[in-house]
Amino acid sequence: MNNFIDYKNAVADYINNINFDKEPKQLYEPIDYIANLGGKRLRPLLTLFAAEVFGSTIEKSIHAAVAIELFHNFSLIHDDIMDEAPLRRGKETVHEKWNLNTGILSGDAMLILAYQYFENYEPAIFKDLAKLFSKTALEVCEGQQLDINFETRTDVSIPEYLKMIKYKTAVLVGAALEMGAIVAETSEANKRGIYDFGCDLGIAFQLQDDYLDAFGDTASFGKQIGGDILENKKTYLYLKALQNGSPDDRSALIKWFATKEGGQEKIEAVKAIFERTNATNDTRDLIEEYTQKGLECLERLDIPYTHKEELKEFALSLMQRTV
């Protein structure tokens, strides 16, 4: 087995060698820009990892890994436009560096490029990859729309929120792992088990991301701290604060989330409510719960014990991250 540095280097080397020097430059330069911003590159690493766990190689799975990384970057370009975000991975977002229309078109082109990488596989694998990819892409769009809807709703429930983050984030983590399993041509039971592991891990990952958005550090996190608060995102922190808070806390929180004004004052006031109502501890507890659910999925996999331990170690490392 390779290690995660090997996987990350393989993805980076492949992406660095993609020829984005095409016309019109205004379409391809933004693709080159965001594709080479780096970041965690979690999803392609998982594709390569899963492929090797089930007996395949980096050489065979790299095309699927690059496809999922391009899709993820497409979604980030469009997410940043919808969120009006100024930073991504500590750098200007595509729509800020170029313009809104270029961001939309470049994102669309990245999605199409992602699908083209499946053409490197024989028909049976191509079909399974494309089927999973299309299902996942639609679910990601559904999750994004739910996220947008929640901004103007005052009655969002915790189950609704968890469904939203499953679709918006977790299904792509599950798909990344299952794509590696598909390339390796393992059993249907293994494909489903690794997908379920990824979904639970993805929910924990997004909860951690929401937590870091409020309580992380801009230098290490790479995004504006408090962005979700400024955008009135109904995160688990918000929903638990409403559930746990006193009448005064709930009233203040609802008032803050009825406007996008307030800047840093709003961020600090809302964070204080999150801490006072114990929403911070509740969020950390739920991160741990979904991490453990994911680890239980590993027991169903028909793979060597050493590979299960490697997957477990990786899952636990994600939950201890600060970026």
Residue, then its C-alpha position, 0 to 999 in steps of 0.5 A: m500500500n502507498n501512503f497518503i503523501d504518495y496519493k496526494n503527489a500522484v494527484a498533484d502531478y497528474i493535475n499539474n500536467i493537464n494542459f489547460d493552455k487552450e483558447p479561449k484563455q478566459l475559460y481555461e485560465p480559471i480552471d487551471y487556477i482553482a485546480n492548482l490551488g491545492g487544498k486537502r484533495l481529500r476526495p481523489l485521495l480516497t478514490l486512490f486509497a479505496a482502489e488499492v484497498f480492494g486490489s487495484t493500482i494508482e495507475k488504474s484509478i488516477h483517472a477516476a480520482v482526477a474526475i472527482e477532484l475536477f467535479h469538486n472544484f466545479s462545485l466550489i466555484h459555483d458555491d463561492i458565487m452563491d455565497e459571495a465568498p471572497l476567499r478559497r484556500g486563502k486565495e481570491t475566489v474565481h469570480e472575484k479574480w475574474n468575474l461572475n460570468t467567467g466563474i459560471l462558465s469555467g465551472d460548467a467546463m470543469l464538470i464536462l471535463a470531469y466526465q471525460y476522464f471516465e473515457n479511460y475505462e472499459p465499458a462496464i467500469f465506465k457505465d458504473l462510474a458514470k451512473l454513480f457520478s450522475k446520481t451523486a452530482l444530482e444529489v449535490c445540487e439538491g443539497q446545495q438548493l436545500d442549503i439556499n432554501f434554509e437561509t430564508r426559512t425559520d423552521v429548519s429542523i435538525p433532521e432536515y439539516l443532516k439530510m442537506i449536508k449528506y447530499k451537499t457534502a457526504v455523498l461525494v465522499g462516499a462516491a469517491l471511495e466507491m469509485g475506487a472500489i468500482v475501478a478495482e472491480t470488487s464485490e457489490a457488498n464491498k462497494r456499498g460498505i465503503y460508500d456507507f463508510g464515506c457518507d458517515l465520514g462525510i457528515a462528520f467532516q461537514l459538521q467539523d467544517d461548520y464548526l471550524d467556520a465559526f471557531g477556526d483560524t483564518a490562516s490555517f482554515g483558508k476561508q473567512i472565519g464566520g462566513d456561515i454566520l454572515e450568510n445566515k447558514k442554519t448549521y447544526l451549531y445554530l439549530k442546537a443553540l436555538q434548541n438549547g438556548s434561553p428565550d433571550d438567546r433564541s430571540a437574539l439569534i433569530k434577530w441576528f439571522a434576519t439580516k446579513e448586516g453586522g459584520q464582525e460584531k454579528i460574528e462575535a455575538v453569535k459565537a458567544i451564543f453558540e458557546r453559552t448554549n453548549a451548542t459547541n459541545d453538542t456539535r463535537d459530540l455529533i462529530e464523534e457519533y458519525t465518526q463512530k458510525g463510519l468506523e462500524c461500517l468498516e467491519r462489514l468490508d471483506i478486506p485485510y485487517t491492516h487495511k481496516e486499520e488504515l481506514k480507521e486511522f485516516a477517519l480519526s485523523l480527519m476529525q482532529r484536523t484544524v483545516 
